[in-house]
């Protein structure tokens, strides 16, 4: 499924050889190939043709922010440069609108108080406006943000039509995700980047994905995203809850989807470089 940049993303190395681990998972079919697991996953999520018919996707909901009482690293004051506000110690929910369009287009609007932050990606370039940090100018994505956008702007996720996307998929073994046995797949993207995704051994839905680690407090922390609360929407299954865990950092952060619209009309201009002063509060997709 889609992977918002804000969620970040998120591998646990096997403690024992893969073959031994795969054979030791009781009650789980170990003779399935990576290709068969992917086919079952796509079928469980609505089927290949159903996802191929999805050209645009709009979502509204709320995502957690703050909830971090750790002290920030000291920063020297600079004349004429506004210091960013402190991180909120209490976790708050911020409303958002996310819109995706093939191929690789994405727009996110996040309401922070009375200000609206915007991220757009047109498939080749990305921009952001962050007024809540006192940055009202349009900024280009960093190289890390560009890599994340290229990996995470697939509205149908990494497994649908994976071969056509230039992705190679390998079965690593079977691991526990919570109390559930899950197939761990290694995805080598066309760019050479590697990700891992965990497929529930019973439902065959993707329930966990890793991705780009976060650097915080001078250290790099692995990040894991858990996908939950799948619901049928216009013939496809969509997770309505994403829970992001930065290893070693509490609490987790949730992104809760409240409404999904499949194939709304989205103009390409929505994904272009934002116009300064044109930011607005998120509008439900059906009202656009």
KESEBA-846568 format. One record per residue (C-alpha): residue in three letters; x, y, z. Coordinates in nm, 2 decimals, padded with zeros to 4 digits. Layout:
BEGIN
{ALA {X Y Z}};
...
***
This chain:
BEGIN
{UNK {00.00 00.00 00.00}};
{UNK {00.10 00.37 -00.02}};
{UNK {00.38 00.49 00.21}};
{UNK {00.35 00.85 00.32}};
{UNK {00.68 01.03 00.36}};
{UNK {00.57 01.16 00.70}};
{UNK {00.54 00.82 00.84}};
{UNK {00.91 00.76 00.76}};
{UNK {00.96 00.39 00.73}};
{UNK {01.13 00.13 00.86}};
{UNK {01.50 -00.52 00.97}};
{UNK {01.55 -00.75 01.20}};
{UNK {01.84 -00.99 01.11}};
{UNK {01.77 -01.36 01.17}};
{UNK {01.93 -01.49 01.48}};
{UNK {01.96 -01.84 01.32}};
{UNK {02.00 -01.96 00.96}};
{UNK {01.71 -01.88 00.73}};
{UNK {01.64 -02.24 00.63}};
{UNK {01.62 -02.35 00.99}};
{UNK {01.39 -02.07 01.09}};
{UNK {01.16 -02.13 00.80}};
{UNK {01.13 -02.50 00.88}};
{UNK {01.07 -02.43 01.25}};
{UNK {00.76 -02.21 01.22}};
{UNK {00.49 -02.45 01.33}};
{UNK {00.17 -02.47 01.12}};
{UNK {00.30 -02.25 00.84}};
{UNK {00.33 -02.37 00.48}};
{UNK {00.70 -02.34 00.39}};
{UNK {00.68 -02.47 00.03}};
{UNK {00.54 -02.15 -00.11}};
{UNK {00.77 -01.95 -00.33}};
{UNK {00.81 -01.58 -00.31}};
{UNK {00.61 -01.55 -00.63}};
{UNK {00.32 -01.75 -00.49}};
{UNK {00.32 -01.54 -00.17}};
{UNK {00.31 -01.22 -00.37}};
{UNK {00.02 -01.36 -00.59}};
{UNK {-00.17 -01.45 -00.27}};
{UNK {-00.11 -01.11 -00.13}};
{UNK {-00.23 -00.92 -00.44}};
{UNK {-00.54 -01.15 -00.45}};
{UNK {-00.61 -01.09 -00.08}};
{UNK {-00.59 -00.71 -00.14}};
{UNK {-00.85 -00.72 -00.42}};
{UNK {-00.67 -00.86 -00.72}};
{UNK {-00.44 -00.74 -00.99}};
{UNK {-00.71 -00.61 -01.22}};
{UNK {-00.88 -00.42 -00.94}};
{UNK {-00.56 -00.24 -00.85}};
{UNK {-00.46 -00.17 -01.21}};
{UNK {-00.79 00.02 -01.24}};
{UNK {-00.70 00.25 -00.96}};
{UNK {-00.54 00.56 -01.11}};
{UNK {-00.59 00.81 -00.82}};
{UNK {-00.64 00.78 -00.45}};
{UNK {-00.74 01.04 -00.19}};
{UNK {-00.73 00.99 00.19}};
{UNK {-00.82 01.21 00.48}};
{UNK {-00.75 01.14 00.85}};
{UNK {-00.53 01.23 01.14}};
{UNK {-00.17 01.16 01.23}};
{UNK {00.01 01.18 01.56}};
{UNK {00.27 01.44 01.63}};
{UNK {00.48 01.53 01.93}};
{UNK {00.47 01.31 02.23}};
{UNK {00.84 01.35 02.28}};
{UNK {00.96 01.49 02.61}};
{UNK {01.33 01.43 02.53}};
{UNK {01.55 01.74 02.53}};
{UNK {01.66 01.86 02.19}};
{UNK {02.03 01.89 02.11}};
{UNK {02.16 02.24 02.19}};
{UNK {02.17 02.48 01.90}};
{UNK {02.37 02.80 01.89}};
{UNK {02.15 03.11 01.84}};
{UNK {02.21 03.29 01.51}};
{UNK {02.13 03.65 01.45}};
{UNK {01.84 03.70 01.23}};
{UNK {01.75 03.32 01.22}};
{UNK {01.43 03.22 01.40}};
{UNK {01.47 02.91 01.62}};
{UNK {01.22 02.63 01.56}};
{UNK {00.96 02.58 01.83}};
{UNK {01.02 02.31 02.09}};
{UNK {00.88 01.96 02.02}};
{UNK {00.54 01.92 02.19}};
{UNK {00.57 01.70 02.50}};
{UNK {00.21 01.59 02.46}};
{UNK {00.11 01.38 02.16}};
{UNK {-00.15 01.56 01.94}};
{UNK {-00.35 01.46 01.63}};
{UNK {-00.31 01.66 01.32}};
{UNK {-00.56 01.64 01.03}};
{UNK {-00.42 01.56 00.69}};
{UNK {-00.52 01.51 00.33}};
{UNK {-00.31 01.28 00.11}};
{UNK {-00.35 01.24 -00.26}};
{UNK {-00.18 01.00 -00.50}};
{UNK {-00.18 00.97 -00.88}};
{UNK {-00.01 00.74 -01.12}};
{UNK {00.27 00.74 -01.19}};
{UNK {00.45 00.84 -00.87}};
{UNK {00.26 01.17 -00.79}};
{UNK {00.19 01.26 -00.43}};
{UNK {00.06 01.55 -00.24}};
{UNK {00.02 01.59 00.14}};
{UNK {-00.15 01.87 00.33}};
{UNK {-00.10 01.87 00.71}};
{UNK {-00.29 02.11 00.93}};
{UNK {-00.08 02.24 01.22}};
{UNK {-00.29 02.48 01.42}};
{UNK {-00.40 02.75 01.17}};
{UNK {-00.12 02.68 00.94}};
{UNK {-00.10 02.42 00.66}};
{UNK {00.22 02.24 00.57}};
{UNK {00.24 02.10 00.22}};
{UNK {00.46 01.84 00.05}};
{UNK {00.43 01.77 -00.32}};
{UNK {00.60 01.52 -00.56}};
{UNK {00.55 01.53 -00.93}};
{UNK {00.73 01.20 -01.00}};
{UNK {01.06 01.37 -01.06}};
{UNK {01.09 01.66 -00.82}};
{UNK {00.96 01.73 -00.47}};
{UNK {00.89 02.04 -00.26}};
{UNK {00.78 02.13 00.09}};
{UNK {00.64 02.44 00.27}};
{UNK {00.66 02.43 00.65}};
{UNK {00.51 02.75 00.80}};
{UNK {00.49 02.59 01.15}};
{UNK {00.87 02.61 01.15}};
{UNK {00.87 02.97 01.04}};
{UNK {00.97 02.86 00.69}};
{UNK {00.72 03.01 00.44}};
{UNK {00.94 02.97 00.14}};
{UNK {00.91 02.66 -00.09}};
{UNK {01.20 02.43 -00.03}};
{UNK {01.32 02.15 -00.25}};
{UNK {01.33 01.79 -00.12}};
{UNK {01.66 01.68 00.03}};
{UNK {01.83 01.38 -00.13}};
{UNK {01.69 01.16 00.15}};
{UNK {01.34 01.29 00.09}};
{UNK {01.37 01.23 -00.28}};
{UNK {01.47 00.87 -00.22}};
{UNK {01.18 00.82 00.02}};
{UNK {00.94 00.97 -00.23}};
{UNK {01.06 00.75 -00.51}};
{UNK {01.01 00.44 -00.30}};
{UNK {00.69 00.54 -00.13}};
{UNK {00.47 00.71 -00.40}};
{UNK {00.34 00.38 -00.54}};
{UNK {-00.03 00.40 -00.47}};
{UNK {-00.07 00.02 -00.51}};
{UNK {00.23 -00.06 -00.30}};
{UNK {00.56 -00.24 -00.39}};
{UNK {00.41 -00.59 -00.47}};
{UNK {00.15 -00.52 -00.73}};
{UNK {00.31 -00.56 -01.07}};
{UNK {00.65 -00.58 -00.90}};
{UNK {00.82 -00.74 -01.20}};
{UNK {00.71 -00.46 -01.43}};
{UNK {00.84 -00.21 -01.17}};
{UNK {01.18 -00.37 -01.20}};
{UNK {01.17 -00.52 -00.84}};
{UNK {01.31 -00.85 -00.75}};
{UNK {01.15 -01.04 -00.46}};
{UNK {01.30 -01.32 -00.25}};
{UNK {01.17 -01.52 00.04}};
{UNK {01.39 -01.47 00.34}};
{UNK {01.20 -01.69 00.59}};
{UNK {00.93 -01.68 00.85}};
{UNK {00.92 -01.45 01.15}};
{UNK {00.68 -01.35 01.42}};
{UNK {00.51 -01.02 01.39}};
{UNK {00.35 -00.99 01.73}};
{UNK {00.19 -01.32 01.78}};
{UNK {00.14 -01.39 01.40}};
{UNK {00.37 -01.59 01.18}};
{UNK {00.46 -01.39 00.87}};
{UNK {00.66 -01.44 00.55}};
{UNK {00.95 -01.21 00.53}};
{UNK {01.02 -01.09 00.18}};
{UNK {01.33 -00.91 00.06}};
{UNK {01.26 -00.65 -00.22}};
{UNK {01.54 -00.52 -00.43}};
{UNK {01.41 -00.22 -00.62}};
{UNK {01.52 -00.11 -00.96}};
{UNK {01.73 00.16 -00.80}};
{UNK {01.92 -00.11 -00.61}};
{UNK {01.76 -00.01 -00.27}};
{UNK {01.65 -00.30 -00.05}};
{UNK {01.34 -00.31 00.16}};
{UNK {01.17 -00.59 00.36}};
{UNK {00.80 -00.66 00.39}};
{UNK {00.62 -00.91 00.61}};
{UNK {00.31 -01.10 00.48}};
{UNK {00.06 -01.25 00.73}};
{UNK {00.08 -01.63 00.68}};
{UNK {-00.30 -01.66 00.72}};
{UNK {-00.46 -01.35 00.56}};
{UNK {-00.17 -01.29 00.32}};
{UNK {-00.20 -00.92 00.38}};
{UNK {00.11 -00.71 00.43}};
{UNK {00.13 -00.63 00.80}};
{UNK {00.47 -00.47 00.84}};
{UNK {00.73 -00.30 00.63}};
{UNK {01.07 -00.15 00.69}};
{UNK {01.23 00.14 00.51}};
{UNK {01.45 00.44 00.57}};
{UNK {01.60 00.47 00.92}};
{UNK {01.57 00.80 01.11}};
{UNK {01.87 00.99 01.25}};
{UNK {01.78 01.13 01.59}};
{UNK {02.00 01.26 01.87}};
{UNK {02.31 01.18 01.66}};
{UNK {02.22 00.81 01.62}};
{UNK {02.05 00.62 01.34}};
{UNK {01.74 00.43 01.45}};
{UNK {01.56 00.15 01.25}};
{UNK {01.20 00.23 01.17}};
{UNK {00.91 -00.02 01.13}};
{UNK {00.56 00.05 01.01}};
{UNK {00.27 -00.18 01.10}};
{UNK {-00.03 -00.19 00.87}};
{UNK {-00.36 -00.27 01.04}};
{UNK {-00.74 -00.24 01.01}};
{UNK {-00.78 -00.34 00.64}};
{UNK {-01.12 -00.24 00.49}};
{UNK {-01.27 -00.30 00.15}};
{UNK {-01.29 00.02 -00.05}};
{UNK {-01.42 00.02 -00.41}};
{UNK {-01.31 -00.34 -00.46}};
{UNK {-00.96 -00.31 -00.30}};
{UNK {-00.84 -00.36 00.05}};
{UNK {-00.68 -00.06 00.22}};
{UNK {-00.52 -00.04 00.56}};
{UNK {-00.69 00.23 00.77}};
{UNK {-00.42 00.24 01.04}};
{UNK {-00.04 00.28 01.01}};
{UNK {00.16 00.26 01.33}};
{UNK {00.52 00.37 01.31}};
{UNK {00.78 00.26 01.56}};
{UNK {01.12 00.42 01.58}};
{UNK {01.33 00.15 01.76}};
{UNK {01.43 00.28 02.10}};
{UNK {01.20 00.58 02.09}};
{UNK {00.86 00.60 02.25}};
{UNK {00.58 00.65 02.19}};
{UNK {00.48 00.50 01.86}};
{UNK {00.30 00.73 01.62}};
{UNK {-00.03 00.64 01.44}};
{UNK {-00.18 00.76 01.12}};
{UNK {-00.55 00.69 01.11}};
{UNK {-00.73 00.70 00.78}};
{UNK {-01.09 00.82 00.82}};
{UNK {-01.20 00.84 00.45}};
{UNK {-01.07 00.69 00.12}};
{UNK {-01.19 00.79 -00.22}};
{UNK {-01.08 00.58 -00.52}};
{UNK {-01.03 00.74 -00.86}};
{UNK {-01.13 01.10 -00.78}};
{UNK {-01.04 01.36 -01.04}};
{UNK {-00.70 01.50 -00.95}};
{UNK {-00.53 01.76 -01.18}};
{UNK {-00.16 01.73 -01.23}};
{UNK {-00.12 02.09 -01.10}};
{UNK {-00.19 01.96 -00.75}};
{UNK {00.14 01.78 -00.75}};
{UNK {00.35 02.07 -00.89}};
{UNK {00.56 02.31 -00.70}};
{UNK {00.34 02.48 -00.43}};
{UNK {00.27 02.85 -00.47}};
{UNK {00.37 03.05 -00.16}};
{UNK {00.06 03.20 00.00}};
{UNK {-00.17 02.95 -00.16}};
{UNK {-00.16 02.71 00.14}};
{UNK {-00.50 02.63 00.29}};
{UNK {-00.67 02.40 00.53}};
{UNK {-00.71 02.04 00.41}};
{UNK {-01.03 01.99 00.22}};
{UNK {-01.20 01.65 00.20}};
{UNK {-01.13 01.49 -00.14}};
{UNK {-01.50 01.45 -00.22}};
{UNK {-01.53 01.83 -00.20}};
{UNK {-01.25 01.91 -00.45}};
***
